[in-house]
Amino acid sequence: MPTLIDCPTPIPVPGGKQIHEYIGVVNSGTEAASVAIMNSPAGWSEPGQRPEFDEFTVVLKGALHVEFEGGTLDVSAGQAVISKKGEWVRYSTPHGAEYIAVCVPAFTLQGARRDAD
């Protein structure tokens, strides 16, 4: 039987970013994948990470700045980016953005393997 996801779970994040997880470990107990909508304010950034999951990101509004070993790229509304498991990446939103992130397997903070402060 299909499972209805009635609403997302908001996940607090420092720096003003809002995460609304629809599918994943927190909201649905799903470990195979996670799906969340992110709203990141202008000037937001997170530590670099070398995650244990592939991340598929579709930008809905604004732009996502992605740093990776060897360069950077900007992903604008209507575009997407794929970050592979084990790649070092760092996301930021200099001018703000709304985007959907899909992680396979599901995102966990431990699995993100973020850089030490």
HELIX and SHEET records of a PDB file:
HELIX    1   1 PRO A   14  GLY A   16  5                                   3    
HELIX    2   2 LEU A  109  ALA A  112  1                                   4    
SHEET    1   A 6 THR A   9  PRO A  12  0                                        
SHEET    2   A 6 GLN A  18  ILE A  23 -1                                        
SHEET    3   A 6 SER A  34  SER A  40 -1                                        
SHEET    4   A 6 ALA A  97  VAL A 104 -1                                        
SHEET    5   A 6 ASP A  54  PHE A  68 -1                                        
SHEET    6   A 6 GLY A  71  SER A  76 -1                                        
SHEET    1   B 6 THR A   9  PRO A  12  0                                        
SHEET    2   B 6 GLN A  18  ILE A  23 -1                                        
SHEET    3   B 6 SER A  34  SER A  40 -1                                        
SHEET    4   B 6 ALA A  97  VAL A 104 -1                                        
SHEET    5   B 6 ASP A  54  PHE A  68 -1                                        
SHEET    6   B 6 ALA A  80  SER A  83 -1                                        
SHEET    1   C 7 THR A   9  PRO A  12  0                                        
SHEET    2   C 7 GLN A  18  ILE A  23 -1                                        
SHEET    3   C 7 SER A  34  SER A  40 -1                                        
SHEET    4   C 7 ALA A  97  VAL A 104 -1                                        
SHEET    5   C 7 ASP A  54  PHE A  68 -1                                        
SHEET    6   C 7 VAL A  89  THR A  93 -1                                        
SHEET    7   C 7 TRP A  44  SER A  45 -1                                        
END                                                                             
